[in-house]
Amino acid sequence: MSVVHTAPRGVAATGAKAFLQSGHWPTLFASFLYFDFCFAVWVLNGAMGPFISETFHLDAAQKGFMLSVPILAGALMRFPLGVLSQYIGRKNAALVEMSLIVAALSFGYFAVDTYDEVILMGVLLGIAGASFGVALSLGSGWFPPKYKGLAMGLAGAGNSGTVLAVLFAPPLATRYGWQAVYGLAALTMLVPMLVMWFAAKEPPDREHQTFREHIACLFEKDGWAFSLIYVVTFGGFIGLASFLPTYFHDQFKVTKVEAGQLTMLATLMGSAVRVVGGYISDRIGGIATLSGVLIAVAGTLVLCGLTGGSVAATTLLFMLCFASLGAGNGALFQLVPLRWPLTTAVAGSMIGEVGALGGGFIPNAMGLSKQWSGTYLWGFVSFAALALAMLVMLRVVQIRWTRTWAEKGGRARASAHAAPAASGASYPIR
């Protein structure tokens, strides 16, 4: 039985109160906490990159590859966890995942002593990166359609776990050694596990999706368009978040702890502005917002590559870049339910999986650029070029989008229930 509170008779609940009363907020909180801690674990090797690199005397290409492994592994593990959640429920799937994370972190504490074992540990950290789809679906499952976007945004704000990792892992690694951080992280995972166990309730909107249904959006041009844009917005966020501690340490010779603090300033902007991006998109449209985002991302990345001599200027540019990336993530998921109104969770999960795979591009591009040319500039330029290519694609496809399922700029249609989108079917490709 769902637990839905109603406002006292004669009292109109508005704003936050109406939102909280419309669903089961303890489940939403448990989902946020689950995603937050999982995200922190997912980027743990990135936060400790300077320590690991120093221990094994890694070259630039090895550093880039090491940092990309957890990102790629996490993207690939999203689908199996999503399938599992359909059979045992999202709450149980989250508990199983967190139990596996504790086991993986215990392995890191007791057994990681070589570079090859660090790579294996990166694969195991990918388990934490699989949490995205389950966390958002569990957190929003109790809420009615008009509040699902907000609920998904609040659960998705768990990507602020990046801030926890880069803020706490470096000083802990300095004091106790970087392997010990894995053990400490294993202990902290008990917090979201207990909250999930006692506070969360499985939502009633459970449905089984076949493999074909899960990947259906990838058989459509729109599915690939969304996924490729997400490669820039979310892939850029997770890729840069993992790489920045190493970049700040190597480029500006700051201490490992200072590198984490500088990264925290940038990633905090990305996490905070995600909800703002959705809010702006509701008013001016996700297409218009994404257009501005992609221009800002490309411009700030090129400038970051050109201002490699100033840590202050580079940090400010990264803060602007991450704010743009965060806004882009919010904007894209404002559009997803407009395009796939009846299969939002499934489409969002698949788009998220492909987008996360793109996160492995940045660390490798940066490492190879440094290895081959002696500068990180071409790594920045390559990702900026990708952002501009996605902008061109967006401006082309938006012509059809605004003729079929969205208003000008990407706003929701006033009579969405009567629009073609309500069928949930594929749109003709013109």
C-alpha positions as CSV (number, residue, x, y, z in Angstrom):
1,M,0.0,0.0,0.0
2,S,1.4,3.4,-0.9
3,V,1.9,6.0,1.7
4,V,0.5,9.2,0.4
5,H,-0.2,12.0,2.7
6,T,-2.9,14.6,2.0
7,A,-3.1,18.2,3.0
8,P,-5.7,19.1,5.7
9,R,-9.1,19.9,4.3
10,G,-9.4,23.4,3.1
11,V,-5.7,24.0,3.1
12,A,-4.1,24.0,-0.3
13,A,-0.6,22.5,-0.3
14,T,1.7,24.4,-2.5
15,G,5.4,24.3,-3.5
16,A,7.7,22.0,-1.7
17,K,4.9,20.9,0.7
18,A,2.7,19.8,-2.2
19,F,5.6,17.9,-3.7
20,L,6.5,16.1,-0.5
21,Q,2.9,15.2,0.1
22,S,2.4,13.8,-3.4
23,G,4.8,10.8,-2.9
24,H,7.0,8.9,-0.4
25,W,9.9,11.3,0.4
26,P,11.8,8.8,2.6
27,T,12.3,6.7,-0.5
28,L,13.4,9.7,-2.5
29,F,15.9,10.6,0.3
30,A,17.2,7.0,0.4
31,S,17.6,7.1,-3.4
32,F,19.6,10.3,-3.3
33,L,21.9,9.0,-0.5
34,Y,22.4,5.7,-2.4
35,F,23.3,7.5,-5.6
36,D,25.5,10.1,-3.8
37,F,27.7,7.5,-2.1
38,C,27.8,5.3,-5.2
39,F,28.9,8.2,-7.3
40,A,31.7,9.0,-4.8
41,V,33.0,5.4,-5.0
42,W,32.7,5.4,-8.8
43,V,35.3,8.3,-9.1
44,L,37.5,7.2,-6.2
45,N,40.4,6.3,-8.4
46,G,40.1,9.7,-10.0
47,A,40.2,11.4,-6.7
48,M,43.3,9.4,-5.7
49,G,44.9,9.5,-9.2
50,P,48.0,11.6,-8.2
51,F,48.7,9.1,-5.3
52,I,48.3,6.0,-7.5
53,S,50.4,7.6,-10.3
54,E,53.2,8.4,-8.0
55,T,53.2,4.9,-6.5
56,F,53.6,3.2,-9.8
57,H,55.4,5.9,-11.8
58,L,52.8,6.0,-14.5
59,D,53.2,7.9,-17.7
60,A,50.5,10.2,-19.1
61,A,48.8,7.5,-21.3
62,Q,48.7,5.0,-18.4
63,K,47.1,7.6,-16.1
64,G,44.4,8.4,-18.7
65,F,43.7,4.7,-19.2
66,M,43.5,4.0,-15.5
67,L,41.0,6.8,-15.0
68,S,38.8,5.8,-17.9
69,V,38.3,2.1,-16.7
70,P,35.8,2.8,-13.9
71,I,33.8,5.1,-16.2
72,L,33.6,2.5,-19.0
73,A,32.9,-0.4,-16.6
74,G,30.1,1.6,-14.8
75,A,28.4,2.4,-18.1
76,L,28.4,-1.3,-19.2
77,M,27.1,-2.5,-15.8
78,R,24.0,-0.3,-15.9
79,F,22.0,-2.6,-18.1
80,P,22.5,-5.8,-16.0
81,L,21.6,-4.0,-12.9
82,G,18.5,-2.5,-14.6
83,V,17.4,-6.0,-15.7
84,L,18.0,-7.4,-12.1
85,S,15.8,-4.6,-10.7
86,Q,12.9,-5.7,-12.9
87,Y,12.9,-9.1,-11.3
88,I,13.8,-8.4,-7.6
89,G,12.7,-4.8,-7.4
90,R,14.7,-1.6,-7.4
91,K,15.1,-1.4,-3.6
92,N,16.5,-5.0,-3.5
93,A,18.7,-4.4,-6.5
94,A,20.2,-1.3,-4.8
95,L,20.9,-3.3,-1.7
96,V,22.6,-6.1,-3.7
97,E,24.6,-3.5,-5.6
98,M,25.8,-1.8,-2.4
99,S,26.7,-5.1,-0.9
100,L,28.9,-5.9,-4.0
101,I,30.5,-2.4,-3.7
102,V,31.5,-3.1,-0.1
103,A,33.0,-6.4,-1.2
104,A,34.9,-4.7,-4.0
105,L,36.2,-2.0,-1.7
106,S,37.3,-4.6,0.7
107,F,39.3,-6.2,-2.1
108,G,40.9,-2.8,-2.8
109,Y,42.0,-2.5,0.8
110,F,43.4,-5.9,1.2
111,A,44.7,-6.9,-2.2
112,V,45.6,-4.0,-4.5
113,D,49.4,-3.7,-4.7
114,T,50.2,-3.5,-8.5
115,Y,49.1,-1.4,-11.5
116,D,47.3,-4.4,-13.0
117,E,45.4,-4.7,-9.7
118,V,44.5,-1.0,-9.9
119,I,43.0,-1.6,-13.3
120,L,41.0,-4.6,-11.9
121,M,39.9,-2.4,-9.1
122,G,38.7,0.2,-11.6
123,V,36.5,-2.5,-13.1
124,L,35.1,-3.3,-9.7
125,L,34.5,0.4,-9.0
126,G,32.3,0.4,-12.1
127,I,29.7,-1.5,-10.0
128,A,29.0,1.8,-8.3
129,G,28.6,3.5,-11.6
130,A,25.7,1.2,-12.4
131,S,23.4,2.9,-9.9
132,F,22.1,5.8,-12.1
133,G,19.0,4.2,-13.6
134,V,17.9,2.4,-10.5
135,A,18.4,5.4,-8.2
136,L,16.4,7.8,-10.4
137,S,13.6,5.3,-11.1
138,L,13.3,4.3,-7.4
139,G,13.4,7.9,-6.2
140,S,10.7,9.1,-8.6
141,G,8.5,6.0,-8.6
142,W,6.2,7.1,-5.8
143,F,5.5,10.5,-7.4
144,P,2.8,11.5,-9.9
145,P,3.7,12.5,-13.4
146,K,3.7,16.2,-12.8
147,Y,6.4,15.8,-10.1
148,K,8.5,13.0,-11.6
149,G,10.9,15.4,-13.3
150,L,11.6,17.1,-10.0
151,A,11.9,13.8,-8.1
152,M,14.4,12.5,-10.8
153,G,16.3,15.8,-10.5
154,L,16.6,15.5,-6.8
155,A,17.7,11.9,-6.9
156,G,20.1,12.7,-9.7
157,A,21.7,15.4,-7.6
158,G,23.5,12.5,-6.1
159,N,26.2,13.1,-8.6
160,S,27.4,15.5,-6.0
161,G,29.1,12.4,-4.6
162,T,32.0,13.5,-6.8
163,V,32.5,16.4,-4.3
164,L,32.7,13.9,-1.4
165,A,35.4,11.9,-3.2
166,V,37.7,14.7,-4.2
167,L,37.2,16.5,-0.9
168,F,37.8,13.6,1.5
169,A,39.9,11.0,-0.4
170,P,43.1,13.0,-0.9
171,P,43.6,14.1,2.8
172,L,42.7,10.6,4.0
173,A,45.1,9.1,1.5
174,T,47.8,11.5,2.7
175,R,47.4,10.4,6.3
176,Y,46.6,6.7,6.0
177,G,47.7,5.7,2.5
178,W,45.5,5.4,-0.6
179,Q,44.7,1.7,-0.2
180,A,43.3,2.5,3.2
181,V,40.8,4.8,1.6
182,Y,39.1,1.9,-0.1
183,G,38.5,0.3,3.4
184,L,37.2,3.6,4.8
185,A,34.9,3.9,1.8
186,A,33.6,0.4,2.5
187,L,32.6,1.4,6.0
188,T,30.8,4.6,4.8
189,M,28.7,2.5,2.3
190,L,26.9,1.0,5.4
191,V,25.1,4.4,5.8
192,P,23.1,4.4,2.6
193,M,22.6,0.6,2.9
194,L,20.9,1.1,6.3
195,V,18.8,4.1,5.2
196,M,17.7,2.1,2.1
197,W,16.8,-0.9,4.2
198,F,14.7,1.0,6.8
199,A,13.4,4.0,4.9
200,A,12.7,3.0,1.3
201,K,9.7,1.3,-0.1
202,E,9.4,-0.3,-3.5
203,P,7.3,2.0,-5.7
204,P,4.1,0.6,-7.3
205,D,5.0,1.5,-10.9
206,R,7.0,-1.6,-11.5
207,E,7.0,-3.1,-15.0
208,H,9.0,-5.6,-16.9
209,Q,10.7,-4.6,-20.1
210,T,12.2,-7.0,-22.6
211,F,15.7,-6.5,-23.9
212,R,14.2,-5.2,-27.2
213,E,12.1,-2.7,-25.3
214,H,15.0,-1.6,-23.2
215,I,17.1,-0.7,-26.2
216,A,14.2,0.4,-28.4
217,C,15.3,4.1,-28.4
218,L,18.6,3.1,-30.0
219,F,16.7,1.9,-33.1
220,E,15.6,5.5,-33.7
221,K,17.6,8.5,-34.8
222,D,16.3,10.5,-31.9
223,G,17.7,7.9,-29.5
224,W,21.2,8.3,-30.9
225,A,20.9,12.1,-31.0
226,F,20.0,12.2,-27.3
227,S,22.8,9.7,-26.5
228,L,25.5,11.5,-28.4
229,I,24.5,14.8,-26.7
230,Y,24.7,13.1,-23.4
231,V,28.2,11.9,-24.3
232,V,29.2,15.6,-24.0
233,T,27.1,16.7,-21.0
234,F,27.3,13.7,-18.7
235,G,30.3,12.0,-20.3
236,G,32.1,15.3,-20.0
237,F,31.1,15.7,-16.4
238,I,32.3,12.3,-15.2
239,G,35.3,12.2,-17.4
240,L,36.6,15.6,-16.3
241,A,35.7,15.0,-12.7
242,S,37.9,11.9,-12.8
243,F,40.8,13.5,-14.6
244,L,41.0,17.0,-12.9
245,P,42.9,15.9,-9.7
246,T,45.6,14.5,-11.9
247,Y,45.5,17.5,-14.2
248,F,45.8,20.1,-11.4
249,H,48.6,18.1,-9.7
250,D,50.6,17.6,-12.9
251,Q,50.0,20.9,-14.7
252,F,50.3,23.3,-11.7
253,K,52.4,21.3,-9.3
254,V,49.9,21.9,-6.5
255,T,49.7,19.4,-3.6
256,K,47.5,16.3,-4.0
257,V,45.1,17.7,-1.4
258,E,44.9,21.1,-3.1
259,A,44.2,19.3,-6.4
260,G,41.2,17.6,-4.8
261,Q,40.0,20.9,-3.4
262,L,40.3,22.7,-6.8
263,T,38.4,19.8,-8.4
264,M,35.7,20.1,-5.8
265,L,35.1,23.7,-6.7
266,A,34.4,22.8,-10.3
267,T,32.4,19.6,-9.7
268,L,30.2,21.3,-7.1
269,M,29.1,23.8,-9.8
270,G,28.0,20.9,-12.1
271,S,26.0,19.2,-9.4
272,A,24.3,22.4,-8.2
273,V,23.3,23.7,-11.6
274,R,21.8,20.4,-12.8
275,V,18.4,21.3,-11.3
276,V,18.7,24.9,-12.5
277,G,19.2,23.5,-16.1
278,G,15.9,21.6,-15.8
279,Y,14.2,24.7,-14.4
280,I,15.4,26.9,-17.2
281,S,14.5,24.3,-19.8
282,D,10.9,24.2,-18.6
283,R,10.7,27.9,-19.5
284,I,12.8,28.4,-22.6
285,G,13.0,24.8,-23.8
286,G,15.6,22.1,-23.6
287,I,16.8,22.6,-27.2
288,A,17.5,26.3,-26.6
289,T,19.3,25.5,-23.3
290,L,21.4,22.7,-24.8
291,S,22.4,25.0,-27.6
292,G,23.8,27.5,-25.2
293,V,25.4,24.7,-23.1
294,L,27.3,23.2,-26.0
295,I,28.7,26.6,-27.0
296,A,29.8,27.3,-23.5
297,V,31.4,23.9,-23.0
298,A,33.4,24.2,-26.3
299,G,34.5,27.7,-25.5
300,T,35.6,27.0,-21.9
301,L,37.4,23.8,-22.8
302,V,39.5,25.6,-25.4
303,L,40.3,28.4,-23.1
304,C,41.3,25.9,-20.3
305,G,43.8,24.5,-22.8
306,L,45.2,27.9,-23.6
307,T,45.4,29.2,-20.0
308,G,47.5,26.3,-18.7
309,G,49.8,28.7,-16.9
310,S,47.3,30.2,-14.5
311,V,45.7,28.0,-11.9
312,A,43.2,30.7,-10.9
313,A,41.9,31.3,-14.5
314,T,41.8,27.6,-15.2
315,T,39.8,26.9,-12.1
316,L,37.3,29.6,-12.9
317,L,36.9,28.3,-16.4
318,F,36.4,24.8,-15.2
319,M,33.7,26.0,-12.8
320,L,31.9,27.6,-15.7
321,C,32.4,24.5,-17.8
322,F,31.0,22.2,-15.1
323,A,28.1,24.6,-14.6
324,S,27.3,24.3,-18.3
325,L,27.6,20.5,-18.2
326,G,25.3,20.3,-15.2
327,A,22.7,22.5,-16.9
328,G,23.0,20.4,-20.0
329,N,22.2,17.2,-18.1
330,G,19.1,18.8,-16.6
331,A,18.1,20.2,-20.0
332,L,18.4,16.8,-21.8
333,F,16.3,15.1,-19.2
334,Q,13.7,17.8,-19.6
335,L,13.3,16.6,-23.2
336,V,13.4,12.8,-22.6
337,P,9.9,12.6,-21.1
338,L,8.5,14.7,-23.9
339,R,10.0,12.4,-26.6
340,W,9.3,9.1,-24.8
341,P,6.3,9.9,-22.5
342,L,5.4,6.3,-21.8
343,T,8.8,4.8,-21.6
344,T,10.8,7.6,-20.0
345,A,12.7,5.4,-17.5
346,V,13.7,2.9,-20.1
347,A,14.8,5.5,-22.6
348,G,16.6,7.5,-20.0
349,S,18.5,4.4,-18.8
350,M,19.7,3.5,-22.2
351,I,20.7,7.1,-23.1
352,G,22.5,7.3,-19.7
353,E,24.4,4.1,-20.5
354,V,25.7,5.3,-23.9
355,G,26.4,8.8,-22.5
356,A,28.5,7.4,-19.6
357,L,30.6,5.4,-22.1
358,G,31.6,8.7,-23.6
359,G,33.1,9.7,-20.2
360,G,36.0,7.4,-21.0
361,F,37.0,9.6,-23.9
362,I,38.4,12.5,-21.9
363,P,41.0,10.8,-19.7
364,N,42.4,8.9,-22.6
365,A,42.4,11.9,-24.9
366,M,44.1,14.0,-22.3
367,G,46.7,11.3,-21.5
368,L,47.5,10.7,-25.2
369,S,47.7,14.4,-25.9
370,K,50.2,14.9,-23.1
371,Q,52.1,11.8,-24.1
372,W,52.4,12.6,-27.8
373,S,52.6,16.4,-27.9
374,G,53.8,17.3,-24.4
375,T,50.6,19.4,-23.7
376,Y,47.0,18.8,-22.7
377,L,45.7,21.3,-25.2
378,W,44.8,18.9,-27.9
379,G,42.8,16.8,-25.5
380,F,40.7,19.9,-24.6
381,V,40.4,20.8,-28.3
382,S,39.2,17.3,-29.3
383,F,36.4,17.4,-26.8
384,A,35.5,20.9,-27.7
385,A,35.2,19.8,-31.3
386,L,32.9,17.0,-30.3
387,A,30.7,19.5,-28.4
388,L,30.5,21.7,-31.5
389,A,29.7,18.7,-33.7
390,M,26.8,17.9,-31.4
391,L,25.6,21.5,-31.6
392,V,25.4,21.2,-35.4
393,M,23.5,18.0,-35.1
394,L,21.1,19.5,-32.5
395,R,20.3,22.4,-34.7
396,V,19.5,20.1,-37.6
397,V,17.3,17.6,-35.7
398,Q,15.5,20.3,-33.7
399,I,13.7,21.3,-36.9
400,R,11.9,17.9,-36.9
401,W,11.5,17.8,-33.1
402,T,9.6,21.1,-33.1
403,R,7.3,19.8,-35.8
404,T,6.4,16.6,-34.0
405,W,6.6,16.5,-30.3
406,A,8.0,19.8,-28.9
407,E,7.3,23.5,-29.1
408,K,9.8,26.0,-30.4
409,G,13.0,25.9,-28.3
410,G,12.1,22.5,-26.9
411,R,9.3,23.5,-24.5
412,A,6.5,21.1,-23.6
413,R,3.4,21.4,-25.8
414,A,0.5,23.0,-24.0
415,S,-1.8,20.1,-24.9
416,A,0.8,17.3,-24.4
417,H,-1.9,14.8,-23.8
418,A,-3.3,15.3,-27.2
419,A,0.1,15.6,-29.0
420,P,1.6,12.7,-31.0
421,A,4.0,12.1,-28.1
422,A,1.2,10.7,-26.0
423,S,1.2,7.5,-28.0
424,G,4.7,6.7,-26.9
425,A,5.3,5.4,-30.5
426,S,8.2,6.2,-32.7
427,Y,7.9,9.4,-34.8
428,P,8.3,9.3,-38.5
429,I,11.8,10.2,-39.6
430,R,11.6,13.0,-42.1
